[in-house]
């Protein structure tokens, strides 16, 4: 197997990209990060995959950097969590690349470190650094519940759509099965 670099994109519009998420139709790639380490504003760079060029970027003022990024299955919205206390969840419409709204989680639900969307695009799940699993209804973008799974950070989330299970792993290695 050969590995090679076909193209490199260098942009002054995002100096610290942390997350990459691609549209399922392979049209765009979104790099989510910061402009600089002293500036915690969330910066999202939209990259055209047909010619690997920067299309545009969006800056959202925040007191903390971005943590996760995920796109719904219809490529309608990009959801970004922040390291704020409490965590902020940004909802970005991809058709016009604008911030639609920001949901601020409850006090103590800090630093959204993982996220997952169910296959029907009904719910977004956010795992926090403080061990909570927060459930957000996407139709009206409201927080509908929380489950305290651990006092440790939730390091990853995965959804088994066939069996309707959500799996969460905490940073010490324990895995929880959530119905």
C-alpha positions as CSV (number, residue, x, y, z in Angstrom):
1,X,0.0,0.0,0.0
2,X,1.3,3.4,-1.0
3,X,0.5,6.5,1.0
4,X,1.0,9.9,-0.5
5,X,-0.2,13.5,-0.1
6,X,-2.2,14.7,-3.1
7,X,-2.8,18.3,-1.9
8,X,-2.1,20.5,1.0
9,X,-4.3,23.4,2.0
10,X,-2.7,26.1,4.1
11,X,-5.0,28.8,5.5
12,X,-4.4,31.8,7.7
13,X,-8.0,31.7,8.6
14,X,-7.6,28.7,10.9
15,X,-4.3,28.2,12.7
16,X,-5.4,25.5,15.1
17,X,-7.8,23.0,13.5
18,X,-8.8,20.3,15.9
19,X,-11.6,18.4,14.1
20,X,-12.5,17.5,10.5
21,X,-16.0,16.5,9.4
22,X,-17.1,15.8,5.9
23,X,-20.4,16.1,4.2
24,X,-21.8,12.7,3.2
25,X,-22.1,13.8,-0.4
26,X,-18.4,14.5,-0.5
27,X,-18.9,18.1,-1.5
28,X,-17.3,19.9,1.4
29,X,-15.0,19.2,4.3
30,X,-15.3,21.3,7.5
31,X,-12.2,22.1,9.7
32,X,-13.2,23.2,13.2
33,X,-10.7,24.9,15.5
34,X,-9.4,28.3,16.6
35,X,-7.6,31.2,15.0
36,X,-4.9,31.2,17.7
37,X,-4.4,29.7,21.2
38,X,-5.0,33.1,22.9
39,X,-8.2,33.6,21.0
40,X,-10.8,30.9,21.9
41,X,-13.3,32.0,19.3
42,X,-14.6,28.9,17.3
43,X,-13.5,29.1,13.6
44,X,-15.0,26.8,11.0
45,X,-13.4,26.5,7.6
46,X,-15.4,25.3,4.7
47,X,-13.2,23.4,2.1
48,X,-14.4,22.6,-1.4
49,X,-13.4,19.0,-2.1
50,X,-13.7,19.2,-5.9
51,X,-10.6,21.4,-6.0
52,X,-9.4,21.4,-2.4
53,X,-9.7,25.2,-1.9
54,X,-11.0,27.3,1.0
55,X,-14.6,28.2,0.2
56,X,-15.3,30.4,3.3
57,X,-15.1,30.5,7.0
58,X,-17.3,31.3,10.0
59,X,-16.2,32.7,13.3
60,X,-18.3,32.3,16.5
61,X,-17.4,34.2,19.6
62,X,-16.8,32.0,22.5
63,X,-15.0,31.9,25.8
64,X,-13.6,28.5,25.1
65,X,-12.4,26.5,22.2
66,X,-14.3,23.9,20.1
67,X,-14.4,20.3,21.2
68,X,-16.5,18.2,18.8
69,X,-18.1,18.6,15.4
70,X,-20.8,16.4,13.7
71,X,-23.0,16.7,10.7
72,X,-26.6,15.3,10.5
73,X,-27.3,12.6,7.9
74,X,-29.1,15.0,5.5
75,X,-26.1,17.5,5.5
76,X,-28.5,20.2,6.8
77,X,-26.7,21.2,10.0
78,X,-23.3,21.1,11.6
79,X,-23.2,20.9,15.4
80,X,-20.1,22.0,17.3
81,X,-19.6,21.7,21.1
82,X,-17.4,24.0,23.1
83,X,-15.2,23.7,26.2
84,X,-17.3,26.3,28.0
85,X,-18.6,25.9,31.5
86,X,-21.4,25.1,30.9
87,X,-20.9,23.7,27.4
88,X,-22.4,25.5,24.4
89,X,-23.7,23.6,21.4
90,X,-23.6,25.6,18.1
91,X,-26.1,24.8,15.4
92,X,-24.8,25.9,11.9
93,X,-26.9,25.7,8.8
94,X,-24.7,24.3,6.0
95,X,-26.8,25.6,3.0
96,X,-25.8,29.3,3.8
97,X,-23.1,28.5,6.3
98,X,-24.6,30.6,9.1
99,X,-25.0,30.2,12.9
100,X,-28.7,29.4,13.5
101,X,-28.6,29.3,17.3
102,X,-26.6,28.4,20.4
103,X,-27.8,26.1,23.1
104,X,-26.2,26.6,26.5
105,X,-26.3,23.4,28.6
106,X,-27.2,23.5,32.3
107,X,-24.7,24.5,35.0
108,X,-22.3,21.7,35.7
109,X,-22.6,20.2,32.2
110,X,-19.2,21.4,31.2
111,X,-16.9,21.0,28.2
112,X,-18.7,18.9,25.5
113,X,-16.0,16.3,24.7
114,X,-18.0,13.8,22.6
115,X,-21.1,13.8,20.4
116,X,-23.3,11.5,18.4
117,X,-26.5,11.8,16.4
118,X,-29.0,9.0,16.1
119,X,-29.8,7.6,12.6
120,X,-33.2,9.3,12.4
121,X,-31.7,12.7,13.2
122,X,-34.0,13.0,16.1
123,X,-31.4,13.5,18.9
124,X,-27.9,14.8,19.5
125,X,-26.1,13.3,22.4
126,X,-23.3,15.3,24.1
127,X,-20.8,13.7,26.5
128,X,-19.2,16.1,28.9
129,X,-15.9,16.4,30.7
130,X,-17.8,16.2,33.9
131,X,-19.3,12.8,33.0
132,X,-22.9,13.7,31.9
133,X,-24.6,12.4,28.8
134,X,-26.9,15.2,27.6
135,X,-29.8,14.5,25.2
136,X,-30.8,17.2,22.8
137,X,-33.9,17.1,20.6
138,X,-32.9,18.3,17.1
139,X,-36.4,19.3,15.8
140,X,-36.6,22.2,18.3
141,X,-33.0,22.2,19.6
142,X,-33.9,21.8,23.2
143,X,-32.2,19.9,26.0
144,X,-34.5,17.0,27.0
145,X,-32.6,15.1,29.5
146,X,-29.3,14.2,31.2
147,X,-27.8,11.0,32.5
148,X,-24.9,11.2,34.9
149,X,-22.7,8.3,33.9
150,X,-19.4,9.0,35.6
151,X,-17.4,11.6,37.5
152,X,-14.8,11.2,34.7
153,X,-14.9,12.7,31.2
154,X,-16.8,10.8,28.6
155,X,-14.2,10.1,25.9
156,X,-16.4,8.8,23.1
157,X,-20.0,8.0,22.0
158,X,-21.2,5.5,19.4
159,X,-24.7,4.6,18.3
160,X,-26.0,1.2,17.2
161,X,-28.9,2.2,15.0
162,X,-30.1,-1.4,14.4
163,X,-30.5,-2.2,18.1
164,X,-31.2,1.4,19.3
165,X,-28.3,1.4,21.7
166,X,-25.9,4.2,22.6
167,X,-22.5,3.3,23.9
168,X,-20.4,5.7,26.0
169,X,-16.8,5.3,27.1
170,X,-15.3,7.2,30.0
171,X,-11.6,8.1,30.1
172,X,-10.6,5.3,32.5
173,X,-11.9,2.7,30.0
174,X,-15.3,1.7,31.4
175,X,-18.0,1.4,28.7
176,X,-21.7,2.0,29.4
177,X,-24.6,0.7,27.4
178,X,-27.4,3.3,27.4
179,X,-30.9,2.4,26.1
